[in-house]
Amino acid sequence: MALDPALLEILACPEDKGPLLYFADEDALYNPRLKRRYRVTDGIPIMLPEEAESVDDAEHERLVAKADADGVTPTFEP
């Protein structure tokens, strides 16, 4: 289930308050600055810092490349 576009416009990382990248096909929101991924479960973003997953450098590069290739833009412009 994709997230509502209006919700995406206001979603920010709970840790650094910056924009996120949304990967609907992976049910995930990603903060490339902190290399932290947040799950989206049944259309609900799980935005608790203790529930976030840290990703390694290889996964970070994959997600950034995927965002570029798929035209994924940040949830908002700071």
Secondary structure as GFF3:
##gff-version 3
##sequence-region A 1 78
A	DSSP	alpha_helix	5	8	.	.	.	ID=ss1
A	DSSP	beta_strand	21	23	.	.	.	ID=ss2
A	DSSP	three_ten_helix	24	26	.	.	.	ID=ss3
A	DSSP	beta_strand	28	31	.	.	.	ID=ss4
A	DSSP	beta_strand	36	41	.	.	.	ID=ss5
A	DSSP	beta_strand	44	45	.	.	.	ID=ss6
A	DSSP	three_ten_helix	49	51	.	.	.	ID=ss7
A	DSSP	beta_strand	53	54	.	.	.	ID=ss8
A	DSSP	alpha_helix	57	70	.	.	.	ID=ss9
###
